[in-house]
């Protein structure tokens, strides 16, 4: 194998310069901009800024809508992690032990990972549709409620759709470890 020799000490830096410029523009500049914007108030068109210290943070922390959203996010993270981790592991162990039709099981369990999140939303919407939804009729017959009529039921709907999307990713990682 031939060893590369640079004629100048500057050559290696010229090779990494484009990547450093991209990192500076698309990573560090937005981080700095976000930090400075957090402590300022702007007019709607962004022509003037006023330094407000921590007033923006106080507004966010005392906003009931934000606190509800934050609470739901924490519950969502906990439920999704628990459900997808346990079901992903269970399905990976089962798929790894199946001898007949092993590749078919793996393909069926992996395909939700390959589709876009917007498609997952549309597909989940069909699952819970009043007219066409298989899951809607199953849960409606079982418990007798409409998924789209209350906020708490919609939270469950969002968690089921998110779990369905994420289980396949956890399945892949667990299966690779087996």
C-alpha beads as a LAMMPS data file, in Angstrom:
LAMMPS data file: protein, C-alpha beads

178 atoms
177 bonds

1 atom types
1 bond types

-500.0 500.0 xlo xhi
-500.0 500.0 ylo yhi
-500.0 500.0 zlo zhi

Masses

1 110.0

Atoms # bond

1 1 1 0.000 0.000 0.000
2 1 1 1.363 3.380 -0.992
3 1 1 1.749 6.037 1.689
4 1 1 0.508 9.517 0.781
5 1 1 2.976 12.367 1.169
6 1 1 1.823 15.980 1.288
7 1 1 4.100 18.649 -0.166
8 1 1 2.884 21.262 2.271
9 1 1 1.869 21.260 5.923
10 1 1 -1.218 23.196 4.840
11 1 1 -2.595 20.452 2.541
12 1 1 -4.364 18.331 5.204
13 1 1 -6.132 21.429 6.513
14 1 1 -7.312 22.312 3.018
15 1 1 -8.923 18.881 2.746
16 1 1 -10.912 19.288 5.960
17 1 1 -11.739 22.993 5.435
18 1 1 -14.986 22.397 3.460
19 1 1 -16.320 20.090 6.170
20 1 1 -15.367 22.558 8.892
21 1 1 -17.176 25.359 7.051
22 1 1 -20.308 23.200 6.719
23 1 1 -20.195 22.303 10.425
24 1 1 -19.729 25.949 11.348
25 1 1 -22.636 27.132 9.184
26 1 1 -25.152 24.353 9.869
27 1 1 -24.290 23.363 13.456
28 1 1 -22.500 26.038 15.459
29 1 1 -24.172 29.112 13.967
30 1 1 -27.736 27.858 14.714
31 1 1 -26.688 26.882 18.252
32 1 1 -25.320 30.367 18.914
33 1 1 -28.364 31.980 17.279
34 1 1 -30.762 29.907 19.391
35 1 1 -28.911 30.815 22.576
36 1 1 -29.000 34.547 21.806
37 1 1 -32.658 34.448 20.693
38 1 1 -33.654 32.765 23.963
39 1 1 -32.716 35.908 25.896
40 1 1 -34.266 38.473 23.538
41 1 1 -37.730 39.549 22.432
42 1 1 -38.186 40.430 18.766
43 1 1 -40.853 42.329 16.909
44 1 1 -42.904 40.145 14.513
45 1 1 -40.730 41.036 11.518
46 1 1 -37.384 40.669 13.319
47 1 1 -36.249 44.261 12.817
48 1 1 -35.583 45.023 16.480
49 1 1 -34.491 42.924 19.435
50 1 1 -34.811 43.718 23.117
51 1 1 -32.733 41.929 25.727
52 1 1 -35.181 40.431 28.272
53 1 1 -32.974 38.102 30.327
54 1 1 -35.035 35.159 31.613
55 1 1 -38.529 36.560 30.883
56 1 1 -38.977 34.182 27.933
57 1 1 -38.231 31.190 30.152
58 1 1 -40.639 32.455 32.821
59 1 1 -43.388 32.750 30.210
60 1 1 -42.813 29.193 29.034
61 1 1 -42.614 27.641 32.500
62 1 1 -45.833 29.324 33.674
63 1 1 -47.843 28.590 30.517
64 1 1 -50.447 25.866 31.239
65 1 1 -50.496 24.702 27.611
66 1 1 -46.731 24.195 27.686
67 1 1 -46.909 22.304 30.984
68 1 1 -49.624 19.982 29.586
69 1 1 -47.517 19.397 26.497
70 1 1 -44.420 18.720 28.597
71 1 1 -46.344 16.257 30.798
72 1 1 -47.668 14.400 27.745
73 1 1 -44.170 14.296 26.255
74 1 1 -42.759 12.695 29.416
75 1 1 -45.577 10.132 29.514
76 1 1 -45.137 9.462 25.785
77 1 1 -41.388 8.895 26.194
78 1 1 -41.923 6.518 29.115
79 1 1 -44.695 4.502 27.409
80 1 1 -42.976 4.317 24.019
81 1 1 -39.690 3.235 25.601
82 1 1 -41.346 0.575 27.730
83 1 1 -43.684 -0.794 25.043
84 1 1 -41.271 -0.738 22.108
85 1 1 -38.354 -2.067 24.114
86 1 1 -40.253 -5.000 25.561
87 1 1 -42.200 -5.882 22.395
88 1 1 -39.139 -5.375 20.180
89 1 1 -37.162 -7.801 22.334
90 1 1 -40.008 -10.309 22.507
91 1 1 -40.522 -10.267 18.735
92 1 1 -36.774 -10.506 18.067
93 1 1 -36.449 -13.552 20.305
94 1 1 -39.467 -15.161 18.647
95 1 1 -38.292 -14.383 15.102
96 1 1 -34.825 -15.684 15.897
97 1 1 -36.198 -18.995 17.182
98 1 1 -38.663 -19.607 14.323
99 1 1 -37.243 -22.028 11.767
100 1 1 -39.963 -22.231 9.094
101 1 1 -40.680 -18.864 7.438
102 1 1 -38.005 -16.998 9.386
103 1 1 -37.278 -14.466 6.637
104 1 1 -40.989 -13.738 6.105
105 1 1 -41.469 -12.940 9.802
106 1 1 -38.435 -10.679 9.826
107 1 1 -39.604 -8.836 6.706
108 1 1 -43.086 -8.253 8.130
109 1 1 -41.651 -6.924 11.372
110 1 1 -39.093 -4.643 9.701
111 1 1 -41.286 -2.933 7.079
112 1 1 -42.792 -0.225 9.385
113 1 1 -39.228 1.019 9.941
114 1 1 -38.782 1.571 6.209
115 1 1 -41.769 3.859 5.691
116 1 1 -41.872 7.605 6.270
117 1 1 -43.455 9.011 9.461
118 1 1 -46.139 10.803 7.422
119 1 1 -47.144 7.473 5.881
120 1 1 -47.265 5.959 9.375
121 1 1 -49.692 8.709 10.383
122 1 1 -51.929 8.099 7.382
123 1 1 -51.808 4.323 7.893
124 1 1 -52.620 4.671 11.589
125 1 1 -55.479 6.980 10.646
126 1 1 -56.888 4.206 8.441
127 1 1 -56.502 1.690 11.272
128 1 1 -58.604 3.911 13.551
129 1 1 -61.061 5.189 10.920
130 1 1 -64.737 4.838 11.893
131 1 1 -65.703 3.465 8.467
132 1 1 -62.720 1.303 7.505
133 1 1 -60.633 0.842 10.614
134 1 1 -60.050 -2.655 11.866
135 1 1 -58.586 -1.433 15.153
136 1 1 -61.391 1.100 15.585
137 1 1 -64.075 -1.564 15.362
138 1 1 -62.087 -3.940 17.599
139 1 1 -61.565 -1.376 20.377
140 1 1 -65.046 0.083 19.958
141 1 1 -66.617 -3.360 20.350
142 1 1 -64.307 -4.209 23.243
143 1 1 -64.497 -0.966 25.279
144 1 1 -67.104 1.110 23.452
145 1 1 -65.373 4.430 22.883
146 1 1 -64.522 6.597 19.900
147 1 1 -60.810 7.352 19.574
148 1 1 -61.331 10.753 18.032
149 1 1 -63.801 12.235 20.543
150 1 1 -61.593 12.902 23.568
151 1 1 -58.091 14.191 24.126
152 1 1 -57.079 11.360 26.461
153 1 1 -58.153 8.761 23.898
154 1 1 -56.253 10.634 21.202
155 1 1 -53.137 10.422 23.407
156 1 1 -53.499 6.643 23.432
157 1 1 -53.994 6.673 19.665
158 1 1 -50.772 8.670 19.194
159 1 1 -48.873 6.302 21.500
160 1 1 -50.097 3.228 19.612
161 1 1 -49.106 4.755 16.262
162 1 1 -45.692 5.784 17.624
163 1 1 -45.126 2.351 19.127
164 1 1 -46.028 0.622 15.880
165 1 1 -43.430 2.711 14.060
166 1 1 -40.695 2.268 16.675
167 1 1 -41.098 -1.441 17.482
168 1 1 -39.500 -2.402 14.178
169 1 1 -36.394 -0.289 14.892
170 1 1 -35.970 -1.912 18.297
171 1 1 -36.649 -5.300 16.697
172 1 1 -33.764 -4.747 14.259
173 1 1 -31.309 -3.807 17.006
174 1 1 -32.323 -6.663 19.295
175 1 1 -32.259 -9.175 16.431
176 1 1 -28.765 -8.017 15.473
177 1 1 -27.675 -8.637 19.061
178 1 1 -29.068 -12.160 19.124

Bonds

1 1 1 2
2 1 2 3
3 1 3 4
4 1 4 5
5 1 5 6
6 1 6 7
7 1 7 8
8 1 8 9
9 1 9 10
10 1 10 11
11 1 11 12
12 1 12 13
13 1 13 14
14 1 14 15
15 1 15 16
16 1 16 17
17 1 17 18
18 1 18 19
19 1 19 20
20 1 20 21
21 1 21 22
22 1 22 23
23 1 23 24
24 1 24 25
25 1 25 26
26 1 26 27
27 1 27 28
28 1 28 29
29 1 29 30
30 1 30 31
31 1 31 32
32 1 32 33
33 1 33 34
34 1 34 35
35 1 35 36
36 1 36 37
37 1 37 38
38 1 38 39
39 1 39 40
40 1 40 41
41 1 41 42
42 1 42 43
43 1 43 44
44 1 44 45
45 1 45 46
46 1 46 47
47 1 47 48
48 1 48 49
49 1 49 50
50 1 50 51
51 1 51 52
52 1 52 53
53 1 53 54
54 1 54 55
55 1 55 56
56 1 56 57
57 1 57 58
58 1 58 59
59 1 59 60
60 1 60 61
61 1 61 62
62 1 62 63
63 1 63 64
64 1 64 65
65 1 65 66
66 1 66 67
67 1 67 68
68 1 68 69
69 1 69 70
70 1 70 71
71 1 71 72
72 1 72 73
73 1 73 74
74 1 74 75
75 1 75 76
76 1 76 77
77 1 77 78
78 1 78 79
79 1 79 80
80 1 80 81
81 1 81 82
82 1 82 83
83 1 83 84
84 1 84 85
85 1 85 86
86 1 86 87
87 1 87 88
88 1 88 89
89 1 89 90
90 1 90 91
91 1 91 92
92 1 92 93
93 1 93 94
94 1 94 95
95 1 95 96
96 1 96 97
97 1 97 98
98 1 98 99
99 1 99 100
100 1 100 101
101 1 101 102
102 1 102 103
103 1 103 104
104 1 104 105
105 1 105 106
106 1 106 107
107 1 107 108
108 1 108 109
109 1 109 110
110 1 110 111
111 1 111 112
112 1 112 113
113 1 113 114
114 1 114 115
115 1 115 116
116 1 116 117
117 1 117 118
118 1 118 119
119 1 119 120
120 1 120 121
121 1 121 122
122 1 122 123
123 1 123 124
124 1 124 125
125 1 125 126
126 1 126 127
127 1 127 128
128 1 128 129
129 1 129 130
130 1 130 131
131 1 131 132
132 1 132 133
133 1 133 134
134 1 134 135
135 1 135 136
136 1 136 137
137 1 137 138
138 1 138 139
139 1 139 140
140 1 140 141
141 1 141 142
142 1 142 143
143 1 143 144
144 1 144 145
145 1 145 146
146 1 146 147
147 1 147 148
148 1 148 149
149 1 149 150
150 1 150 151
151 1 151 152
152 1 152 153
153 1 153 154
154 1 154 155
155 1 155 156
156 1 156 157
157 1 157 158
158 1 158 159
159 1 159 160
160 1 160 161
161 1 161 162
162 1 162 163
163 1 163 164
164 1 164 165
165 1 165 166
166 1 166 167
167 1 167 168
168 1 168 169
169 1 169 170
170 1 170 171
171 1 171 172
172 1 172 173
173 1 173 174
174 1 174 175
175 1 175 176
176 1 176 177
177 1 177 178
